[in-house]
């Protein structure tokens, strides 16, 4: 796990270097902010459309091989982009094609690397492993963003892609030496090198039947549907603090850009503190995720009513801590509750659904800010988050009480509190 975490710190640093430079590169080539947004949408699109199929591939093939090959392919894409930049041959169509290929590979790489990391620790330590991954992500983001400016200033734009390619190779080189954690664990996952038998005999590429089975399995689990509802409403009407807090700080509070930089730094620090706290979790539940998300919504309401910058900063710290703990708890439930042979498909469904609300959320929140202002958007969004989660909890209790009166053959286990959300359709 130490080797895996070190490799992922390098990889996250390289990824944030490339992401920081990529937006600048598109602007340099086109001079258009719309083209920048298009490149990000093209890279996210495969997750929306193919996430379920990517998860089915992860369930079908050996996990270590799948993760190593996907990382190596991402390295090739990064090196190819750097070579095209150096030769002056990179244009918008080529960049969009490379972004689309990256998005397709990520539909497999995301669930593969997530599940691979969980296999390295006992079941009871999975929340700590996910929390450690969150800390690694935050540290890589801070380091990558800072190093991107240095790399571009000294070596040019292509250097960020070269560093990212090397970082992928670091992960690829570590994977063959990883060994699963020993010791008993409830619902233990299969070996890193041999996956559990698939529902259909024979090794083959994942097909539509596997993808449909993943969607049906996900929708048949009230707890997973509830988790999706909680995360969706929180992501659409909260979380996008780079938009809402930026408008609040520069507008109603009357501060400047450097003050918003301070707020952003405090958010990052709070996220790291939350990851440390989340590392103490042992058996998180959907109910815990809902309670934390509702608390985060109420803190968002308080932030929207903050009279000045210092009060806002004081509120931002617990907001970030609660968000980080909630994310870790939700990720733990998502990656450990499903049966071992279904976890790749569950993560694939989640990727499709989450890509959808990540694409829809910012425009909707932007419209809310336009009509209600920054304070109104934060207050309304926070109240909506807390209200929807509370309503879902009450409905879940009522469903549980009603089900308790049924014969055992009809109701064999309690139904977790669920948030009423529309059925998710296959679409990080």
HUQUI-V804341 format. One record per helix or strand of 2 or more residues. SS is the DSSP state (2 for helix, 1 for strand). FROM is the first residue (numbers start at 1). LEN is the number of residues. Records with the same first field share a line. If there is no record, write none. Layout:
# HUQUI-V804341
SS: FROM-LEN / FROM-LEN
This chain:
# HUQUI-V804341
2: 2-29 / 33-28 / 63-25 / 92-27 / 123-33 / 158-18 / 208-12 / 222-16 / 241-10 / 257-22 / 286-19 / 309-28 / 340-65
